[in-house]
Structure formats: C-alpha cells, structure tokens
Amino acid sequence: MMQIVRVLARVILISLGLVAIAAGGLCTVLGSTSGSDMLWMAMIGIVSLLAGGAVVWATFRHWRREVSADDSSQAENP
C-alpha cells in the first residue's frame, strides 16, 4: 500500500512540475511579445520554468536513486 502512495505522489509531483513548465513557457511568450509593459509576466514565466524543471528533475533523480538502492539490496540478499 505504501508503495502505491509513493508512486502516486511522484506522479503528482511530476505532473505539477510539467504544468509549471507549460505555464511558465506561456507566460514567458506572452510577456516577451507584449512589450515592456508586461515584462514582469516574462520574469514570472522564467521563474516558473526553472521551478518546474527543478521539481521534475529532482523527482526523477530521487526515484532513480531509490530504485538502484533497492536493486543493490536485492542483489545482496538473494
């Protein structure tokens, strides 16, 4: 049961990160094409892109480390 909750939490984190990347890309494009009046929107978009990318990267990295640790512990205890 706990394994299902972990996987579901990771899927939710990855999806939130991808939504932040998409929203950040949209804000960056809209803010940069609207001129200097909407420059703040482009800055928010860049921050959202970076934050979303960091969330997705960290989630995948942690997931891979956990899987490799489980594999190595199973190899030691056949």
mmCIF file as gemmi writes it, N, C-alpha and C atoms, coordinates in Angstrom:
data_model
loop_
_atom_site.group_PDB
_atom_site.id
_atom_site.type_symbol
_atom_site.label_atom_id
_atom_site.label_alt_id
_atom_site.label_comp_id
_atom_site.label_asym_id
_atom_site.label_entity_id
_atom_site.label_seq_id
_atom_site.pdbx_PDB_ins_code
_atom_site.Cartn_x
_atom_site.Cartn_y
_atom_site.Cartn_z
_atom_site.occupancy
_atom_site.B_iso_or_equiv
_atom_site.pdbx_formal_charge
_atom_site.auth_seq_id
_atom_site.auth_asym_id
_atom_site.pdbx_PDB_model_num
ATOM 1 N N . MET Axp A 1 ? 0.824 -1.194 0 1 0 ? 1 A 1
ATOM 2 C CA . MET Axp A 1 ? 0 0 0 1 0 ? 1 A 1
ATOM 3 C C . MET Axp A 1 ? 0.873 1.264 0 1 0 ? 1 A 1
ATOM 4 N N . MET Axp A 2 ? 1.925 1.21 0.797 1 0 ? 2 A 1
ATOM 5 C CA . MET Axp A 2 ? 2.8 2.379 0.874 1 0 ? 2 A 1
ATOM 6 C C . MET Axp A 2 ? 3.498 2.636 -0.454 1 0 ? 2 A 1
ATOM 7 N N . GLN Axp A 3 ? 3.823 1.566 -1.167 1 0 ? 3 A 1
ATOM 8 C CA . GLN Axp A 3 ? 4.47 1.71 -2.47 1 0 ? 3 A 1
ATOM 9 C C . GLN Axp A 3 ? 3.553 2.435 -3.452 1 0 ? 3 A 1
ATOM 10 N N . ILE Axp A 4 ? 2.266 2.142 -3.403 1 0 ? 4 A 1
ATOM 11 C CA . ILE Axp A 4 ? 1.3 2.798 -4.297 1 0 ? 4 A 1
ATOM 12 C C . ILE Axp A 4 ? 1.211 4.285 -3.984 1 0 ? 4 A 1
ATOM 13 N N . VAL Axp A 5 ? 1.22 4.621 -2.708 1 0 ? 5 A 1
ATOM 14 C CA . VAL Axp A 5 ? 1.153 6.03 -2.3 1 0 ? 5 A 1
ATOM 15 C C . VAL Axp A 5 ? 2.403 6.771 -2.767 1 0 ? 5 A 1
ATOM 16 N N . ARG Axp A 6 ? 3.562 6.138 -2.669 1 0 ? 6 A 1
ATOM 17 C CA . ARG Axp A 6 ? 4.808 6.775 -3.12 1 0 ? 6 A 1
ATOM 18 C C . ARG Axp A 6 ? 4.784 7.043 -4.619 1 0 ? 6 A 1
ATOM 19 N N . VAL Axp A 7 ? 4.356 6.048 -5.375 1 0 ? 7 A 1
ATOM 20 C CA . VAL Axp A 7 ? 4.306 6.218 -6.828 1 0 ? 7 A 1
ATOM 21 C C . VAL Axp A 7 ? 3.289 7.29 -7.201 1 0 ? 7 A 1
ATOM 22 N N . LEU Axp A 8 ? 2.141 7.288 -6.553 1 0 ? 8 A 1
ATOM 23 C CA . LEU Axp A 8 ? 1.124 8.297 -6.832 1 0 ? 8 A 1
ATOM 24 C C . LEU Axp A 8 ? 1.625 9.697 -6.49 1 0 ? 8 A 1
ATOM 25 N N . ALA Axp A 9 ? 2.338 9.834 -5.381 1 0 ? 9 A 1
ATOM 26 C CA . ALA Axp A 9 ? 2.891 11.142 -5.012 1 0 ? 9 A 1
ATOM 27 C C . ALA Axp A 9 ? 3.922 11.605 -6.034 1 0 ? 9 A 1
ATOM 28 N N . ARG Axp A 10 ? 4.734 10.686 -6.527 1 0 ? 10 A 1
ATOM 29 C CA . ARG Axp A 10 ? 5.73 11.066 -7.536 1 0 ? 10 A 1
ATOM 30 C C . ARG Axp A 10 ? 5.071 11.468 -8.842 1 0 ? 10 A 1
ATOM 31 N N . VAL Axp A 11 ? 4.028 10.749 -9.227 1 0 ? 11 A 1
ATOM 32 C CA . VAL Axp A 11 ? 3.325 11.097 -10.462 1 0 ? 11 A 1
ATOM 33 C C . VAL Axp A 11 ? 2.684 12.472 -10.33 1 0 ? 11 A 1
ATOM 34 N N . ILE Axp A 12 ? 2.126 12.764 -9.164 1 0 ? 12 A 1
ATOM 35 C CA . ILE Axp A 12 ? 1.525 14.082 -8.944 1 0 ? 12 A 1
ATOM 36 C C . ILE Axp A 12 ? 2.596 15.168 -8.977 1 0 ? 12 A 1
ATOM 37 N N . LEU Axp A 13 ? 3.745 14.927 -8.35 1 0 ? 13 A 1
ATOM 38 C CA . LEU Axp A 13 ? 4.835 15.914 -8.377 1 0 ? 13 A 1
ATOM 39 C C . LEU Axp A 13 ? 5.324 16.17 -9.8 1 0 ? 13 A 1
ATOM 40 N N . ILE Axp A 14 ? 5.485 15.1 -10.577 1 0 ? 14 A 1
ATOM 41 C CA . ILE Axp A 14 ? 5.945 15.258 -11.952 1 0 ? 14 A 1
ATOM 42 C C . ILE Axp A 14 ? 4.911 16.02 -12.774 1 0 ? 14 A 1
ATOM 43 N N . SER Axp A 15 ? 3.636 15.709 -12.583 1 0 ? 15 A 1
ATOM 44 C CA . SER Axp A 15 ? 2.608 16.412 -13.354 1 0 ? 15 A 1
ATOM 45 C C . SER Axp A 15 ? 2.521 17.882 -12.968 1 0 ? 15 A 1
ATOM 46 N N . LEU Axp A 16 ? 2.68 18.189 -11.679 1 0 ? 16 A 1
ATOM 47 C CA . LEU Axp A 16 ? 2.693 19.594 -11.273 1 0 ? 16 A 1
ATOM 48 C C . LEU Axp A 16 ? 3.91 20.333 -11.848 1 0 ? 16 A 1
ATOM 49 N N . GLY Axp A 17 ? 5.038 19.663 -11.883 1 0 ? 17 A 1
ATOM 50 C CA . GLY Axp A 17 ? 6.225 20.27 -12.487 1 0 ? 17 A 1
ATOM 51 C C . GLY Axp A 17 ? 6.036 20.533 -13.97 1 0 ? 17 A 1
ATOM 52 N N . LEU Axp A 18 ? 5.414 19.592 -14.675 1 0 ? 18 A 1
ATOM 53 C CA . LEU Axp A 18 ? 5.169 19.786 -16.107 1 0 ? 18 A 1
ATOM 54 C C . LEU Axp A 18 ? 4.151 20.891 -16.359 1 0 ? 18 A 1
ATOM 55 N N . VAL Axp A 19 ? 3.158 21.004 -15.484 1 0 ? 19 A 1
ATOM 56 C CA . VAL Axp A 19 ? 2.191 22.106 -15.609 1 0 ? 19 A 1
ATOM 57 C C . VAL Axp A 19 ? 2.889 23.439 -15.367 1 0 ? 19 A 1
ATOM 58 N N . ALA Axp A 20 ? 3.803 23.488 -14.398 1 0 ? 20 A 1
ATOM 59 C CA . ALA Axp A 20 ? 4.555 24.723 -14.14 1 0 ? 20 A 1
ATOM 60 C C . ALA Axp A 20 ? 5.434 25.082 -15.333 1 0 ? 20 A 1
ATOM 61 N N . ILE Axp A 21 ? 6.016 24.079 -15.98 1 0 ? 21 A 1
ATOM 62 C CA . ILE Axp A 21 ? 6.833 24.343 -17.169 1 0 ? 21 A 1
ATOM 63 C C . ILE Axp A 21 ? 5.964 24.895 -18.3 1 0 ? 21 A 1
ATOM 64 N N . ALA Axp A 22 ? 4.804 24.291 -18.508 1 0 ? 22 A 1
ATOM 65 C CA . ALA Axp A 22 ? 3.909 24.763 -19.572 1 0 ? 22 A 1
ATOM 66 C C . ALA Axp A 22 ? 3.41 26.177 -19.292 1 0 ? 22 A 1
ATOM 67 N N . ALA Axp A 23 ? 3 26.434 -18.057 1 0 ? 23 A 1
ATOM 68 C CA . ALA Axp A 23 ? 2.52 27.771 -17.706 1 0 ? 23 A 1
ATOM 69 C C . ALA Axp A 23 ? 3.646 28.795 -17.788 1 0 ? 23 A 1
ATOM 70 N N . GLY Axp A 24 ? 4.83 28.395 -17.378 1 0 ? 24 A 1
ATOM 71 C CA . GLY Axp A 24 ? 5.975 29.308 -17.466 1 0 ? 24 A 1
ATOM 72 C C . GLY Axp A 24 ? 6.331 29.642 -18.897 1 0 ? 24 A 1
ATOM 73 N N . GLY Axp A 25 ? 6.257 28.645 -19.768 1 0 ? 25 A 1
ATOM 74 C CA . GLY Axp A 25 ? 6.512 28.909 -21.182 1 0 ? 25 A 1
ATOM 75 C C . GLY Axp A 25 ? 5.485 29.86 -21.778 1 0 ? 25 A 1
ATOM 76 N N . LEU Axp A 26 ? 4.221 29.652 -21.425 1 0 ? 26 A 1
ATOM 77 C CA . LEU Axp A 26 ? 3.164 30.535 -21.922 1 0 ? 26 A 1
ATOM 78 C C . LEU Axp A 26 ? 3.337 31.956 -21.405 1 0 ? 26 A 1
ATOM 79 N N . CYS Axp A 27 ? 3.633 32.1 -20.111 1 0 ? 27 A 1
ATOM 80 C CA . CYS Axp A 27 ? 3.836 33.439 -19.546 1 0 ? 27 A 1
ATOM 81 C C . CYS Axp A 27 ? 5.054 34.127 -20.156 1 0 ? 27 A 1
ATOM 82 N N . THR Axp A 28 ? 6.093 33.366 -20.403 1 0 ? 28 A 1
ATOM 83 C CA . THR Axp A 28 ? 7.295 33.95 -20.998 1 0 ? 28 A 1
ATOM 84 C C . THR Axp A 28 ? 7.012 34.455 -22.402 1 0 ? 28 A 1
ATOM 85 N N . VAL Axp A 29 ? 6.309 33.661 -23.188 1 0 ? 29 A 1
ATOM 86 C CA . VAL Axp A 29 ? 5.993 34.08 -24.563 1 0 ? 29 A 1
ATOM 87 C C . VAL Axp A 29 ? 5.058 35.273 -24.558 1 0 ? 29 A 1
ATOM 88 N N . LEU Axp A 30 ? 4.011 35.231 -23.759 1 0 ? 30 A 1
ATOM 89 C CA . LEU Axp A 30 ? 3.067 36.36 -23.723 1 0 ? 30 A 1
ATOM 90 C C . LEU Axp A 30 ? 3.726 37.622 -23.181 1 0 ? 30 A 1
ATOM 91 N N . GLY Axp A 31 ? 4.536 37.481 -22.143 1 0 ? 31 A 1
ATOM 92 C CA . GLY Axp A 31 ? 5.191 38.65 -21.566 1 0 ? 31 A 1
ATOM 93 C C . GLY Axp A 31 ? 6.241 39.259 -22.473 1 0 ? 31 A 1
ATOM 94 N N . SER Axp A 32 ? 6.951 38.431 -23.222 1 0 ? 32 A 1
ATOM 95 C CA . SER Axp A 32 ? 8.002 38.976 -24.08 1 0 ? 32 A 1
ATOM 96 C C . SER Axp A 32 ? 7.448 39.585 -25.367 1 0 ? 32 A 1
ATOM 97 N N . THR Axp A 33 ? 6.308 39.108 -25.826 1 0 ? 33 A 1
ATOM 98 C CA . THR Axp A 33 ? 5.739 39.663 -27.058 1 0 ? 33 A 1
ATOM 99 C C . THR Axp A 33 ? 4.844 40.867 -26.804 1 0 ? 33 A 1
ATOM 100 N N . SER Axp A 34 ? 4.481 41.117 -25.549 1 0 ? 34 A 1
ATOM 101 C CA . SER Axp A 34 ? 3.575 42.233 -25.248 1 0 ? 34 A 1
ATOM 102 C C . SER Axp A 34 ? 4.297 43.554 -25.049 1 0 ? 34 A 1
ATOM 103 N N . GLY Axp A 35 ? 5.578 43.546 -25.073 1 0 ? 35 A 1
ATOM 104 C CA . GLY Axp A 35 ? 6.327 44.786 -24.91 1 0 ? 35 A 1
ATOM 105 C C . GLY Axp A 35 ? 6.81 44.98 -23.495 1 0 ? 35 A 1
ATOM 106 N N . SER Axp A 36 ? 7.276 46.181 -23.214 1 0 ? 36 A 1
ATOM 107 C CA . SER Axp A 36 ? 7.893 46.448 -21.91 1 0 ? 36 A 1
ATOM 108 C C . SER Axp A 36 ? 6.864 46.567 -20.79 1 0 ? 36 A 1
ATOM 109 N N . ASP Axp A 37 ? 5.593 46.752 -21.124 1 0 ? 37 A 1
ATOM 110 C CA . ASP Axp A 37 ? 4.574 46.852 -20.088 1 0 ? 37 A 1
ATOM 111 C C . ASP Axp A 37 ? 4.349 45.528 -19.368 1 0 ? 37 A 1
ATOM 112 N N . MET Axp A 38 ? 4.561 44.436 -20.059 1 0 ? 38 A 1
ATOM 113 C CA . MET Axp A 38 ? 4.296 43.117 -19.489 1 0 ? 38 A 1
ATOM 114 C C . MET Axp A 38 ? 5.589 42.329 -19.214 1 0 ? 38 A 1
ATOM 115 N N . LEU Axp A 39 ? 6.68 43.027 -19.019 1 0 ? 39 A 1
ATOM 116 C CA . LEU Axp A 39 ? 7.952 42.354 -18.763 1 0 ? 39 A 1
ATOM 117 C C . LEU Axp A 39 ? 7.926 41.537 -17.477 1 0 ? 39 A 1
ATOM 118 N N . TRP Axp A 40 ? 7.143 41.955 -16.507 1 0 ? 40 A 1
ATOM 119 C CA . TRP Axp A 40 ? 7.018 41.225 -15.257 1 0 ? 40 A 1
ATOM 120 C C . TRP Axp A 40 ? 6.446 39.828 -15.495 1 0 ? 40 A 1
ATOM 121 N N . MET Axp A 41 ? 5.558 39.71 -16.492 1 0 ? 41 A 1
ATOM 122 C CA . MET Axp A 41 ? 4.978 38.404 -16.789 1 0 ? 41 A 1
ATOM 123 C C . MET Axp A 41 ? 6.04 37.459 -17.345 1 0 ? 41 A 1
ATOM 124 N N . ALA Axp A 42 ? 6.934 37.981 -18.136 1 0 ? 42 A 1
ATOM 125 C CA . ALA Axp A 42 ? 8.015 37.156 -18.67 1 0 ? 42 A 1
ATOM 126 C C . ALA Axp A 42 ? 8.946 36.701 -17.549 1 0 ? 42 A 1
ATOM 127 N N . MET Axp A 43 ? 9.201 37.557 -16.591 1 0 ? 43 A 1
ATOM 128 C CA . MET Axp A 43 ? 10.05 37.175 -15.466 1 0 ? 43 A 1
ATOM 129 C C . MET Axp A 43 ? 9.389 36.091 -14.611 1 0 ? 43 A 1
ATOM 130 N N . ILE Axp A 44 ? 8.095 36.215 -14.37 1 0 ? 44 A 1
ATOM 131 C CA . ILE Axp A 44 ? 7.371 35.179 -13.632 1 0 ? 44 A 1
ATOM 132 C C . ILE Axp A 44 ? 7.418 33.868 -14.41 1 0 ? 44 A 1
ATOM 133 N N . GLY Axp A 45 ? 7.297 33.946 -15.72 1 0 ? 45 A 1
ATOM 134 C CA . GLY Axp A 45 ? 7.361 32.751 -16.549 1 0 ? 45 A 1
ATOM 135 C C . GLY Axp A 45 ? 8.705 32.063 -16.47 1 0 ? 45 A 1
ATOM 136 N N . ILE Axp A 46 ? 9.769 32.829 -16.462 1 0 ? 46 A 1
ATOM 137 C CA . ILE Axp A 46 ? 11.11 32.239 -16.367 1 0 ? 46 A 1
ATOM 138 C C . ILE Axp A 46 ? 11.297 31.549 -15.018 1 0 ? 46 A 1
ATOM 139 N N . VAL Axp A 47 ? 10.823 32.186 -13.956 1 0 ? 47 A 1
ATOM 140 C CA . VAL Axp A 47 ? 10.916 31.573 -12.624 1 0 ? 47 A 1
ATOM 141 C C . VAL Axp A 47 ? 10.094 30.283 -12.576 1 0 ? 47 A 1
ATOM 142 N N . SER Axp A 48 ? 8.92 30.306 -13.188 1 0 ? 48 A 1
ATOM 143 C CA . SER Axp A 48 ? 8.077 29.109 -13.214 1 0 ? 48 A 1
ATOM 144 C C . SER Axp A 48 ? 8.721 27.99 -14.028 1 0 ? 48 A 1
ATOM 145 N N . LEU Axp A 49 ? 9.352 28.332 -15.132 1 0 ? 49 A 1
ATOM 146 C CA . LEU Axp A 49 ? 10.065 27.331 -15.927 1 0 ? 49 A 1
ATOM 147 C C . LEU Axp A 49 ? 11.18 26.679 -15.113 1 0 ? 49 A 1
ATOM 148 N N . LEU Axp A 50 ? 11.948 27.495 -14.427 1 0 ? 50 A 1
ATOM 149 C CA . LEU Axp A 50 ? 13.048 26.958 -13.622 1 0 ? 50 A 1
ATOM 150 C C . LEU Axp A 50 ? 12.551 26.107 -12.457 1 0 ? 50 A 1
ATOM 151 N N . ALA Axp A 51 ? 11.506 26.564 -11.782 1 0 ? 51 A 1
ATOM 152 C CA . ALA Axp A 51 ? 10.974 25.814 -10.647 1 0 ? 51 A 1
ATOM 153 C C . ALA Axp A 51 ? 10.364 24.489 -11.105 1 0 ? 51 A 1
ATOM 154 N N . GLY Axp A 52 ? 9.611 24.514 -12.185 1 0 ? 52 A 1
ATOM 155 C CA . GLY Axp A 52 ? 9.019 23.282 -12.7 1 0 ? 52 A 1
ATOM 156 C C . GLY Axp A 52 ? 10.067 22.292 -13.158 1 0 ? 52 A 1
ATOM 157 N N . GLY Axp A 53 ? 11.088 22.78 -13.82 1 0 ? 53 A 1
ATOM 158 C CA . GLY Axp A 53 ? 12.177 21.91 -14.245 1 0 ? 53 A 1
ATOM 159 C C . GLY Axp A 53 ? 12.914 21.309 -13.063 1 0 ? 53 A 1
ATOM 160 N N . ALA Axp A 54 ? 13.113 22.091 -12.022 1 0 ? 54 A 1
ATOM 161 C CA . ALA Axp A 54 ? 13.798 21.588 -10.827 1 0 ? 54 A 1
ATOM 162 C C . ALA Axp A 54 ? 12.973 20.513 -10.124 1 0 ? 54 A 1
ATOM 163 N N . VAL Axp A 55 ? 11.661 20.696 -10.07 1 0 ? 55 A 1
ATOM 164 C CA . VAL Axp A 55 ? 10.797 19.709 -9.427 1 0 ? 55 A 1
ATOM 165 C C . VAL Axp A 55 ? 10.822 18.391 -10.193 1 0 ? 55 A 1
ATOM 166 N N . VAL Axp A 56 ? 10.693 18.466 -11.513 1 0 ? 56 A 1
ATOM 167 C CA . VAL Axp A 56 ? 10.702 17.246 -12.329 1 0 ? 56 A 1
ATOM 168 C C . VAL Axp A 56 ? 12.057 16.553 -12.239 1 0 ? 56 A 1
ATOM 169 N N . TRP Axp A 57 ? 13.13 17.315 -12.346 1 0 ? 57 A 1
ATOM 170 C CA . TRP Axp A 57 ? 14.472 16.744 -12.283 1 0 ? 57 A 1
ATOM 171 C C . TRP Axp A 57 ? 14.73 16.079 -10.932 1 0 ? 57 A 1
ATOM 172 N N . ALA Axp A 58 ? 14.381 16.772 -9.846 1 0 ? 58 A 1
ATOM 173 C CA . ALA Axp A 58 ? 14.626 16.222 -8.511 1 0 ? 58 A 1
ATOM 174 C C . ALA Axp A 58 ? 13.792 14.97 -8.26 1 0 ? 58 A 1
ATOM 175 N N . THR Axp A 59 ? 12.562 14.961 -8.751 1 0 ? 59 A 1
ATOM 176 C CA . THR Axp A 59 ? 11.71 13.789 -8.561 1 0 ? 59 A 1
ATOM 177 C C . THR Axp A 59 ? 12.269 12.584 -9.293 1 0 ? 59 A 1
ATOM 178 N N . PHE Axp A 60 ? 12.649 12.76 -10.552 1 0 ? 60 A 1
ATOM 179 C CA . PHE Axp A 60 ? 13.227 11.654 -11.306 1 0 ? 60 A 1
ATOM 180 C C . PHE Axp A 60 ? 14.55 11.196 -10.697 1 0 ? 60 A 1
ATOM 181 N N . ARG Axp A 61 ? 15.368 12.13 -10.264 1 0 ? 61 A 1
ATOM 182 C CA . ARG Axp A 61 ? 16.673 11.775 -9.7 1 0 ? 61 A 1
ATOM 183 C C . ARG Axp A 61 ? 16.507 10.957 -8.423 1 0 ? 61 A 1
ATOM 184 N N . HIS Axp A 62 ? 15.607 11.402 -7.547 1 0 ? 62 A 1
ATOM 185 C CA . HIS Axp A 62 ? 15.369 10.682 -6.301 1 0 ? 62 A 1
ATOM 186 C C . HIS Axp A 62 ? 14.781 9.303 -6.579 1 0 ? 62 A 1
ATOM 187 N N . TRP Axp A 63 ? 13.903 9.22 -7.558 1 0 ? 63 A 1
ATOM 188 C CA . TRP Axp A 63 ? 13.267 7.958 -7.908 1 0 ? 63 A 1
ATOM 189 C C . TRP Axp A 63 ? 14.303 6.957 -8.426 1 0 ? 63 A 1
ATOM 190 N N . ARG Axp A 64 ? 15.213 7.424 -9.292 1 0 ? 64 A 1
ATOM 191 C CA . ARG Axp A 64 ? 16.25 6.545 -9.826 1 0 ? 64 A 1
ATOM 192 C C . ARG Axp A 64 ? 17.19 6.056 -8.735 1 0 ? 64 A 1
ATOM 193 N N . ARG Axp A 65 ? 17.541 6.938 -7.805 1 0 ? 65 A 1
ATOM 194 C CA . ARG Axp A 65 ? 18.429 6.537 -6.704 1 0 ? 65 A 1
ATOM 195 C C . ARG Axp A 65 ? 17.764 5.481 -5.831 1 0 ? 65 A 1
ATOM 196 N N . GLU Axp A 66 ? 16.477 5.641 -5.572 1 0 ? 66 A 1
ATOM 197 C CA . GLU Axp A 66 ? 15.763 4.691 -4.74 1 0 ? 66 A 1
ATOM 198 C C . GLU Axp A 66 ? 15.649 3.333 -5.432 1 0 ? 66 A 1
ATOM 199 N N . VAL Axp A 67 ? 15.406 3.346 -6.731 1 0 ? 67 A 1
ATOM 200 C CA . VAL Axp A 67 ? 15.307 2.098 -7.475 1 0 ? 67 A 1
ATOM 201 C C . VAL Axp A 67 ? 16.653 1.386 -7.514 1 0 ? 67 A 1
ATOM 202 N N . SER Axp A 68 ? 17.725 2.13 -7.736 1 0 ? 68 A 1
ATOM 203 C CA . SER Axp A 68 ? 19.048 1.483 -7.77 1 0 ? 68 A 1
ATOM 204 C C . SER Axp A 68 ? 19.452 0.966 -6.394 1 0 ? 68 A 1
ATOM 205 N N . ALA Axp A 69 ? 19.052 1.648 -5.337 1 0 ? 69 A 1
ATOM 206 C CA . ALA Axp A 69 ? 19.348 1.163 -3.987 1 0 ? 69 A 1
ATOM 207 C C . ALA Axp A 69 ? 18.559 -0.107 -3.693 1 0 ? 69 A 1
ATOM 208 N N . ASP Axp A 70 ? 17.314 -0.176 -4.149 1 0 ? 70 A 1
ATOM 209 C CA . ASP Axp A 70 ? 16.521 -1.39 -3.96 1 0 ? 70 A 1
ATOM 210 C C . ASP Axp A 70 ? 17.104 -2.551 -4.746 1 0 ? 70 A 1
ATOM 211 N N . ASP Axp A 71 ? 17.567 -2.278 -5.949 1 0 ? 71 A 1
ATOM 212 C CA . ASP Axp A 71 ? 18.161 -3.331 -6.767 1 0 ? 71 A 1
ATOM 213 C C . ASP Axp A 71 ? 19.445 -3.879 -6.14 1 0 ? 71 A 1
ATOM 214 N N . SER Axp A 72 ? 20.251 -2.988 -5.594 1 0 ? 72 A 1
ATOM 215 C CA . SER Axp A 72 ? 21.506 -3.444 -4.987 1 0 ? 72 A 1
ATOM 216 C C . SER Axp A 72 ? 21.254 -4.205 -3.698 1 0 ? 72 A 1
ATOM 217 N N . SER Axp A 73 ? 20.238 -3.824 -2.943 1 0 ? 73 A 1
ATOM 218 C CA . SER Axp A 73 ? 19.934 -4.554 -1.708 1 0 ? 73 A 1
ATOM 219 C C . SER Axp A 73 ? 19.336 -5.924 -2.013 1 0 ? 73 A 1
ATOM 220 N N . GLN Axp A 74 ? 18.602 -6.03 -3.111 1 0 ? 74 A 1
ATOM 221 C CA . GLN Axp A 74 ? 18.06 -7.337 -3.505 1 0 ? 74 A 1
ATOM 222 C C . GLN Axp A 74 ? 19.154 -8.243 -4.058 1 0 ? 74 A 1
ATOM 223 N N . ALA Axp A 75 ? 20.162 -7.669 -4.674 1 0 ? 75 A 1
ATOM 224 C CA . ALA Axp A 75 ? 21.263 -8.455 -5.207 1 0 ? 75 A 1
ATOM 225 C C . ALA Axp A 75 ? 22.11 -9.036 -4.075 1 0 ? 75 A 1
ATOM 226 N N . GLU Axp A 76 ? 22.205 -8.317 -2.955 1 0 ? 76 A 1
ATOM 227 C CA . GLU Axp A 76 ? 22.984 -8.804 -1.818 1 0 ? 76 A 1
ATOM 228 C C . GLU Axp A 76 ? 22.243 -9.898 -1.061 1 0 ? 76 A 1
ATOM 229 N N . ASN Axp A 77 ? 20.921 -9.859 -1.075 1 0 ? 77 A 1
ATOM 230 C CA . ASN Axp A 77 ? 20.109 -10.842 -0.351 1 0 ? 77 A 1
ATOM 231 C C . ASN Axp A 77 ? 19.276 -11.658 -1.324 1 0 ? 77 A 1
ATOM 232 N N . PRO Axp A 78 ? 19.877 -12.671 -1.951 1 0 ? 78 A 1
ATOM 233 C CA . PRO Axp A 78 ? 19.104 -13.444 -2.938 1 0 ? 78 A 1
ATOM 234 C C . PRO Axp A 78 ? 18.051 -14.327 -2.318 1 0 ? 78 A 1
